[in-house]
């Protein structure tokens, strides 16, 4: 599938979504259609000690949105989508993962296996869930915003609020103490931001409130051996490609409390001239951003059987 008629390999960038892309029902179609999906949900439930499939398929959304549940559930769904693409001969030449999705990207690059990654995100989700009292933190997406405005409003309000995600295409995400985030978001609207959306997340990610969680995660990472990456993964913290196992692990240590430089990572990946982009996992957020950042690169997403078939067909036409 990756080989063109001229014999050249298609260069495909896989994008793996993070928390916020979850929805009740994700993965159900995969389970209905593919034995692999049923097997992977079974393995995940055994490892985690709770029914990942039932929560993913039936909710309730309030429970699925809890960080300790969301992170493993999204990783499992993304991994199944990745394996189904792999079975059809579609493999990445590079990978990017948004926040939590960076763990999925590293699995796709061979740095860690599925079971190890699942245990890592289980711990990550627990640490992040416990880092801030329930209701004490928040995140808000600024849509149609200027970067300077997003940074300025964080400086100008009382309390902890920081730019957590530089997503590109006029989209920035604020994170921190609930009252500070709400105040900064309101000020951003006054300054011309087109729309503000409070995000359905269980903790204020990628800000200094998660310093303790980052320290705890660092200790867990010490116990997991990473292998050299088979394809480059463009890191959230730097926006640059990584292939060294030790460097990839070090960047994960820093990632929890650092900003996600998604636009930088996408533009850096764009310099490698990918022929196509495929979002692998729930939702279409990253493929949508890609169309606005890398305008000339066709983008697909794979989150169920129908989108899998559509993507494989589209990539086949490119080849």
KOLLUM-431959 format. One record per residue: x, y, z of N, C-alpha, C in turn. Coordinates in pm, whole numbers, padded with zeros to 5 digits, always signed. Last residue first. Layout:
% KOLLUM-431959
XYZXYZXYZ;...
% end
This chain:
% KOLLUM-431959
-00126+00638-00437-00015+00551-00481-00021+00528-00632;-00366+00770-00419-00242+00848-00421-00127+00766-00475;-00536+00554-00408-00544+00641-00526-00422+00731-00535;-00471+00454-00159-00446+00373-00277-00450+00455-00404;-00568+00654+00004-00424+00637-00005-00386+00553-00127;-00845+00608-00036-00783+00735-00073-00633+00725-00088;-00873+00347+00069-00906+00375-00072-00837+00503-00118;-00802+00392+00335-00723+00298+00256-00749+00320+00106;-01009+00572+00405-00869+00614+00409-00783+00523+00323;-01240+00418+00378-01227+00542+00300-01081+00585+00293;-01195+00217+00566-01206+00183+00424-01185+00306+00336;-01192+00376+00800-01077+00292+00764-01079+00261+00615;-01447+00480+00805-01336+00573+00781-01207+00498+00747;-01587+00236+00854-01613+00316+00735-01497+00410+00703;-01489+00145+01104-01471+00067+00983-01488+00148+00856;-01332+00428+01273-01429+00319+01263-01408+00248+01130;-01134+00612+01256-01192+00591+01389-01298+00482+01391;-00905+00781+01081-00952+00643+01098-01002+00627+01241;-00888+01046+00838-00891+00998+00977-00946+00856+00979;-00673+01230+00612-00783+01140+00643-00783+01112+00792;-00553+01484+00394-00564+01429+00530-00688+01343+00542;-00305+01607+00164-00437+01546+00191-00438+01476+00327;-00136+01908+00180-00122+01765+00211-00260+01707+00240;-00149+02178+00155-00133+02101+00032-00132+01950+00054;-00160+02285+00414-00276+02298+00325-00267+02209+00201;-00092+02237+00703-00025+02181+00584-00129+02173+00473;-00289+02378+00851-00146+02405+00870-00066+02360+00748;-00536+02289+00778-00517+02434+00787-00370+02471+00803;-00520+02019+00785-00565+02080+00659-00544+02231+00659;-00454+01983+01055-00354+01958+00952-00393+02025+00820;-00695+02027+01185-00586+02124+01202-00482+02107+01092;-00825+01792+01095-00878+01924+01063-00772+02032+01077;-00670+01598+01213-00674+01602+01066-00730+01736+01019;-00731+01662+01480-00595+01679+01430-00589+01681+01278;-01012+01612+01502-00953+01741+01539-00818+01761+01472;-01173+01397+01471-01114+01453+01349-01043+01586+01377;-01210+01087+01669-01228+01226+01631-01154+01268+01506;-00983+00837+01790-01113+00904+01793-01109+01050+01746;-00732+00730+01546-00798+00730+01676-00924+00814+01673;-00520+00886+01356-00540+00746+01395-00598+00742+01536;-00509+01074+01068-00536+01079+01212-00584+00941+01255;-00270+01095+00823-00381+01012+00869-00393+01027+01020;-00154+01267+00541-00166+01266+00686-00287+01180+00721;+00077+01234+00266-00057+01230+00326-00045+01230+00477;+00337+01274+00196+00238+01268+00088+00096+01275+00141;+00556+01500+00368+00466+01385+00368+00369+01391+00250;+00812+01660+00385+00731+01641+00264+00644+01514+00268;+00949+01745+00600+00984+01612+00550+00900+01572+00429;+00821+01974+00670+00950+01989+00602+01000+01856+00546;+00609+01881+00820+00584+01924+00683+00711+01942+00603;+00726+01852+01069+00695+01731+00992+00671+01765+00845;+00729+02126+01130+00854+02052+01122+00835+01923+01043;+00458+02173+01142+00538+02242+01039+00673+02174+01021;+00392+02010+01361+00332+01986+01230+00414+02052+01119;+00543+02130+01568+00566+01990+01531+00511+01960+01392;+00428+02386+01576+00570+02372+01545+00601+02230+01498;+00168+02314+01653+00190+02378+01523+00337+02366+01482;+00220+02205+01911+00166+02124+01803+00190+02186+01666;+00361+02207+02167+00397+02291+02051+00352+02220+01923;+00224+02214+02472+00225+02130+02351+00247+02222+02231;+00413+02314+02761+00320+02344+02652+00335+02244+02538;+00460+02086+03042+00508+02178+02938+00401+02201+02832;+00391+01887+03214+00378+02024+03263+00422+02129+03162;+00425+01654+03057+00303+01675+03136+00284+01821+03176;+00687+01651+02938+00567+01682+02860+00447+01720+02945;+00913+01567+03063+00886+01712+03063+00747+01746+03011;+00908+01296+03016+00917+01345+03154+00873+01491+03162;+00916+01290+02739+00792+01252+02806+00792+01298+02952;+01183+01357+02702+01080+01453+02660+00944+01419+02720;+01304+01124+02793+01327+01250+02864+01221+01353+02828;+01221+00942+02595+01176+00925+02734+01193+01055+02813;+01356+01044+02373+01210+01033+02371+01155+01021+02513;+01622+01012+02455+01568+01146+02434+01415+01145+02435;+01641+00734+02460+01662+00810+02584+01605+00951+02572;+01594+00670+02185+01504+00622+02291+01518+00705+02418;+01597+00887+01909+01673+00827+02017+01581+00791+02133;+01446+01029+01740+01460+00887+01709+01535+00813+01819;+01238+01310+01687+01318+01232+01782+01326+01089+01731;+01186+01639+01549+01184+01493+01539+01280+01426+01636;+01030+01907+01745+01135+01852+01660+01129+01699+01656;+00874+02027+01932+00829+02036+01794+00927+01975+01695;+00929+02010+02204+01022+02085+02118+00969+02110+01977;+00710+01880+02321+00785+01981+02398+00870+02070+02308;+00613+01688+02139+00529+01800+02183+00611+01914+02241;+00819+01565+01871+00787+01579+02013+00703+01703+02042;+00765+01342+01626+00784+01486+01646+00729+01523+01784;+00944+01055+01568+00826+01109+01636+00855+01255+01668;+01072+00869+01292+01078+00984+01381+00942+01018+01440;+01072+00510+01327+01042+00630+01248+01047+00749+01342;+01174+00346+01520+01187+00303+01381+01155+00416+01284;+01365+00435+01802+01243+00457+01724+01267+00419+01578;+01504+00204+02037+01521+00308+01934+01399+00316+01844;+01294+00136+02327+01378+00093+02216+01399+00209+02119;+01285+00182+02681+01244+00224+02548+01344+00172+02445;+01184+00028+02975+01290+00039+02876+01231+00077+02741;+01071+00166+03275+01033+00112+03144+01147+00134+03045;+01128+00298+03510+01114+00152+03515+01079+00087+03382;+01121+00566+03458+01251+00506+03488+01245+00353+03482;+00852+00621+03447+00924+00606+03321+01061+00541+03342;+00803+00658+03719+00745+00542+03649+00820+00515+03519;+00938+00899+03764+00979+00778+03836+00926+00653+03769;+00791+01072+03601+00932+01050+03573+00982+00923+03641;+00549+01085+03730+00557+01014+03602+00701+00983+03566;+00616+01244+03948+00572+01106+03971+00586+01024+03843;+00674+01483+03815+00778+01417+03895+00743+01270+03919;+00425+01540+03705+00540+01518+03617+00653+01446+03690;+00276+01583+03935+00242+01470+03849+00357+01438+03754;+00399+01819+04022+00409+01698+04103+00378+01574+04020;+00323+01994+03812+00465+01966+03839+00482+01838+03919;+00078+02088+03733+00103+01944+03722+00251+01907+03745;+00070+02357+03738-00005+02288+03842+00023+02137+03842;+00193+02447+03507+00277+02427+03625+00204+02361+03741;+00047+02254+03237+00077+02379+03307+00149+02345+03437;-00075+02033+03106+00034+02111+03045+00049+02251+03105;-00423+02032+03211-00301+01972+03156-00200+02077+03113;-00625+02023+03463-00562+02129+03384-00426+02084+03331;-00858+01748+03424-00750+01815+03495-00693+01925+03405;-01052+01634+03265-01058+01609+03408-00950+01676+03489;-01236+01814+03011-01119+01741+03059-01125+01731+03211;-01393+01954+02788-01438+01848+02879-01321+01761+02924;-01323+02309+02779-01298+02172+02733-01341+02069+02836;-01498+02591+02672-01445+02521+02788-01436+02372+02752;-01422+02799+02410-01487+02673+02442-01419+02612+02564;-01476+03107+02251-01411+03039+02363-01491+02913+02396;-01417+03282+01946-01499+03190+02025-01415+03129+02135;-01254+03497+01852-01384+03468+01791-01474+03384+01880;-01101+03752+02036-01107+03609+02008-01247+03572+01961;-01095+04022+02112-01120+03987+01972-01118+03840+01937;-01075+04092+02375-00963+04129+02288-00980+04079+02145;-01292+03970+02491-01294+04117+02480-01188+04165+02381;-01190+03713+02488-01307+03746+02406-01317+03896+02384;-00987+03738+02677-00951+03709+02538-01067+03739+02444;-01135+03771+02908-01055+03883+02860-01015+03863+02714;-01239+03515+02930-01330+03629+02913-01256+03750+02858;-01001+03373+02971-01083+03345+02853-01179+03460+02824;-00918+03474+03217-00834+03496+03099-00914+03474+02971;-01129+03384+03379-01102+03527+03368-01019+03557+03243;-01104+03106+03351-01229+03173+03310-01207+03323+03291;-00849+03069+03459-00875+03033+03319-00999+03105+03270;-00894+03150+03723-00797+03223+03641-00819+03195+03492;-01078+02962+03813-01116+03104+03809-01023+03185+03721;-00922+02719+03782-01050+02741+03714-01086+02890+03702;-00576+02725+03705-00681+02732+03806-00811+02778+03741;-00507+02594+03377-00467+02642+03508-00580+02636+03608;-00474+02676+03031-00486+02576+03136-00441+02636+03268;-00582+02740+02696-00536+02788+02825-00561+02680+02930;-00492+02691+02364-00564+02636+02478-00499+02686+02607;-00558+02826+02040-00470+02815+02157-00554+02766+02275;-00575+02862+01700-00631+02789+01814-00525+02774+01924;-00490+02959+01454-00564+03049+01543-00623+02982+01664;-00342+02749+01349-00468+02788+01283-00554+02873+01375;-00209+02597+01653-00203+02652+01519-00340+02686+01466;-00185+02512+01914-00235+02417+01815-00224+02466+01672;-00028+02518+02178-00015+02605+02061-00054+02520+01941;-00153+02468+02497-00142+02413+02361-00131+02526+02259;-00136+02622+02730-00102+02479+02734-00075+02424+02595;-00059+02916+02864-00093+02859+02734-00043+02715+02732;-00190+02942+03202-00081+02939+03106-00132+02887+02972;-00259+03058+03520-00316+03027+03390-00205+03043+03287;-00303+03110+03853-00224+03031+03758-00304+03005+03632;-00379+03455+03950-00385+03310+03958-00302+03243+03850;-00510+03736+03768-00457+03677+03891-00472+03525+03887;-00408+03831+03434-00509+03794+03534-00440+03733+03655;-00201+03880+03254-00275+03994+03307-00383+03959+03409;-00082+03661+03141+00000+03747+03228-00084+03847+03307;-00288+03565+02987-00236+03481+03096-00154+03563+03193;-00316+03759+02796-00423+03747+02896-00379+03659+03013;-00080+03719+02640-00098+03841+02720-00203+03822+02829;-00115+03478+02504-00007+03490+02602-00029+03609+02695;-00337+03543+02344-00341+03426+02433-00234+03437+02542;-00234+03763+02199-00347+03781+02291-00352+03667+02392;-00036+03643+02045+00002+03748+02140-00108+03771+02242;-00187+03473+01882-00093+03418+01980-00059+03520+02087;-00532+03540+01842-00395+03576+01811-00304+03522+01921;-00801+03312+01763-00726+03400+01853-00590+03434+01795;-00988+03127+01681-00978+03253+01610-00904+03357+01693;-01054+03007+02002-01064+02983+01859-01067+03116+01785;-00923+02879+02285-00947+03008+02221-00943+02986+02070;-01036+02649+02520-00982+02668+02385-01022+02806+02335;-00948+02595+02854-01036+02665+02760-00966+02682+02627;-00960+02402+03150-00893+02435+03025-00994+02499+02932;-00912+02394+03509-00993+02401+03387-00902+02425+03268;-00938+02296+03859-00866+02335+03738-00958+02334+03618;-01111+02221+04057-01016+02329+04085-00941+02378+03964;-01266+02003+04010-01328+02133+03993-01233+02249+04014;-01081+01809+04234-01189+01811+04136-01255+01948+04132;-00743+01924+04286-00875+01885+04338-00983+01899+04231;-00479+01790+04094-00557+01910+04125-00694+01866+04176;-00368+01536+04074-00281+01652+04092-00355+01776+04139;-00517+01316+04010-00500+01346+04152-00426+01476+04178;-00501+01310+03734-00633+01319+03797-00622+01364+03942;-00231+01270+03698-00289+01397+03653-00426+01419+03718;-00202+01012+03802-00126+01123+03860-00188+01257+03823;-00376+00867+03630-00401+00873+03775-00329+00991+03838;-00256+00904+03379-00392+00952+03403-00423+00964+03551;-00009+00777+03427-00015+00918+03390-00152+00976+03419;-00090+00511+03471-00025+00587+03578-00034+00737+03551;-00196+00463+03217-00278+00440+03335-00221+00520+03453;+00020+00508+03057-00086+00607+03054-00186+00586+03168;+00174+00280+03134+00226+00416+03150+00114+00519+03151;+00013+00069+03058+00044+00087+03201+00097+00228+03227;+00019+00111+02782-00108+00115+02853-00086+00136+03003;+00287+00072+02722+00228+00205+02703+00098+00219+02780;+00308-00202+02776+00388-00106+02853+00328+00034+02843;+00130-00306+02583+00106-00328+02726+00182-00227+02812;+00246-00224+02335+00113-00181+02375+00091-00193+02525;+00597-00133+02369+00487-00215+02323+00355-00166+02384;+00797+00141+02246+00739+00063+02356+00626-00022+02302;+00896+00219+02001+00973+00251+02121+00926+00170+02242;+00760+00189+01759+00831+00074+01815+00912+00101+01939;+00599+00382+01662+00740+00390+01621+00824+00277+01681;+00363+00326+01791+00367+00309+01646+00510+00308+01593;+00443+00407+02047+00413+00265+02021+00421+00237+01871;+00462+00680+01999+00584+00606+02034+00564+00455+02019;+00195+00743+01953+00293+00763+01846+00420+00684+01873;+00088+00692+02205+00045+00611+02091+00145+00622+01977;+00219+00901+02341+00243+00762+02381+00202+00667+02269;+00108+01122+02221+00250+01097+02198+00289+00955+02241;-00152+01146+02308-00129+01078+02181+00017+01051+02152;-00136+01316+02531-00150+01172+02551-00115+01093+02425;-00023+01544+02303-00027+01520+02447-00028+01369+02475;-00069+01415+01996-00104+01535+02074-00119+01498+02220;+00193+01279+01809+00081+01255+01900+00057+01377+01985;+00318+01173+01498+00300+01282+01593+00183+01247+01682;+00554+01006+01285+00436+01005+01373+00438+01126+01465;+00644+00877+00962+00668+00966+01076+00541+00966+01159;+00560+00690+00800+00699+00730+00780+00743+00824+00891;+00338+00422+00894+00384+00561+00900+00530+00576+00861;+00161+00205+00668+00254+00225+00779+00304+00369+00778;-00062-00016+00547-00043+00128+00563+00041+00153+00689;-00135-00280+00518-00013-00234+00453+00013-00086+00463;-00340-00363+00668-00371-00331+00528-00252-00271+00456;-00233-00383+00917-00276-00508+00852-00305-00487+00704;-00211-00110+00975-00090-00189+00952-00124-00319+00879;-00476-00046+01024-00407+00014+00910-00284-00068+00873;-00509-00197+01256-00593-00226+01139-00533-00165+01013;-00326-00074+01427-00305-00213+01388-00387-00249+01263;-00447+00182+01454-00312+00168+01399-00288+00026+01348;-00687+00116+01578-00690+00180+01446-00554+00166+01377;-00581+00018+01819-00658-00070+01732-00662-00013+01590;-00466+00252+01918-00381+00138+01887-00453+00040+01794;-00688+00415+01964-00588+00455+01865-00501+00337+01823;-00815+00268+02168-00884+00294+02042-00783+00329+01932;-00617+00281+02369-00662+00152+02315-00728+00171+02179;-00599+00560+02414-00484+00486+02364-00526+00353+02302;-00855+00613+02516-00814+00673+02389-00695+00598+02331;-00843+00464+02756-00947+00436+02656-00909+00492+02519;-00630+00578+02907-00620+00441+02854-00720+00413+02743;-00755+00843+02935-00625+00823+02872-00605+00679+02825;-01006+00823+03064-00994+00872+02926-00864+00827+02861;-00961+00741+03328-01029+00652+03234-01005+00693+03089;-00829+00947+03451-00778+00812+03474-00843+00709+03382;-00987+01171+03382-00854+01152+03323-00803+01010+03336;-01321+01136+03295-01223+01137+03404-01088+01093+03350;-01482+01087+03080-01402+01210+03077-01303+01218+03193;-01623+00865+03153-01526+00851+03046-01432+00971+03040;-01797+00980+03340-01695+00887+03385-01585+00869+03281;-01953+01141+03173-01888+01199+03291-01775+01110+03341;-02060+00963+02990-01957+01055+02946-01881+01114+03065;-02105+00628+03128-02148+00764+03096-02030+00856+03062;-02043+00466+02808-02030+00577+02901-02062+00534+03043;-02051+00268+02615-02176+00303+02681-02167+00425+02773;-01794+00232+02503-01913+00218+02418-02038+00279+02481;-01611+00275+02711-01595+00345+02583-01723+00344+02502;-01708+00101+02908-01706+00245+02935-01694+00324+02804;-01678-00146+02771-01809-00102+02818-01813+00049+02844;-01398-00156+02719-01497-00156+02611-01631-00100+02658;-01282-00165+02971-01255-00051+02883-01359-00042+02773;-01353-00256+03273-01404-00289+03140-01392-00168+03047;-01051-00292+03470-01187-00242+03450-01224-00259+03303;-00788-00373+03483-00877-00413+03591-01015-00350+03585;-00584-00341+03298-00627-00224+03376-00717-00260+03494;-00547-00595+03184-00432-00519+03235-00477-00411+03332;-00807-00665+03103-00733-00751+03197-00619-00674+03262;-00861-00459+02922-00942-00471+03044-00874-00558+03148;-00675-00518+02721-00667-00392+02794-00744-00399+02926;-00769-00764+02625-00637-00755+02687-00625-00630+02772;-01020-00681+02522-01011-00782+02626-00879-00776+02700;-00944-00503+02325-01023-00453+02438-01018-00552+02553;-00812-00686+02158-00735-00579+02222-00813-00517+02339;-01020-00856+02072-00907-00911+02147-00832-00801+02222;-01179-00677+01933-01235-00746+02050-01122-00802+02137;-01000-00605+01729-01048-00505+01823-01102-00571+01950;-00968-00848+01592-00852-00783+01654-00896-00682+01760;-01220-00890+01480-01176-00974+01592-01059-00908+01665;-01432-00632+01379-01298-00689+01373-01263-00767+01500;-01692-00525+01406-01645-00568+01274-01515-00649+01275;-01748-00450+01662-01852-00522+01589-01798-00585+01461;-01520-00302+01723-01546-00428+01793-01648-00513+01720;-01554-00078+01557-01437-00166+01540-01465-00303+01601;-01781+00030+01676-01788-00020+01539-01671-00113+01508;-01675+00110+01926-01781+00008+01919-01789-00053+01780;-01491+00320+01928-01441+00183+01925-01548+00077+01907;-01701+00538+02104-01576+00521+02028-01528+00376+02040;-01916+00571+02265-01937+00495+02143-01810+00472+02065;-01854+00891+02381-01922+00766+02410-01957+00697+02278;-01529+01015+02303-01674+01027+02296-01734+00891+02326;-01221+01206+02310-01305+01091+02348-01454+01121+02330;-01064+01421+02273-01121+01360+02152-01213+01244+02184;-00971+01477+02519-01061+01576+02461-01126+01523+02335;-00639+01359+02489-00760+01374+02569-00841+01493+02519;-00527+01314+02147-00513+01308+02292-00647+01326+02362;-00453+01133+01838-00522+01231+01922-00500+01209+02070;-00183+01105+01623-00257+01035+01727-00320+01136+01824;-00108+01082+01284-00137+01174+01394-00224+01102+01497;+00135+00977+01058+00026+00936+01146+00015+01037+01260;+00225+01058+00736+00237+01101+00875+00114+01055+00952;+00378+00880+00478+00252+00908+00549+00282+00946+00693;+00507+00861+00177+00547+00913+00308+00420+00959+00381;+00526+00582-00029+00444+00693+00018+00491+00734+00158;+00824+00494-00191+00738+00471-00076+00657+00598-00044;+00842+00435-00543+00872+00519-00427+00775+00489-00314;+00752+00297-00759+00839+00226-00667+00879+00306-00544;+00564+00411-00914+00703+00435-00954+00802+00363-00864;+00336+00355-00779+00359+00283-00904+00503+00300-00952;+00434+00347-00426+00369+00405-00542+00400+00323-00667;+00372+00171-00125+00458+00188-00242+00378+00243-00360;+00197+00124+00078+00279+00245+00088+00363+00271-00037;+00082-00120+00000+00000+00000+00000+00086+00126+00000;
% end
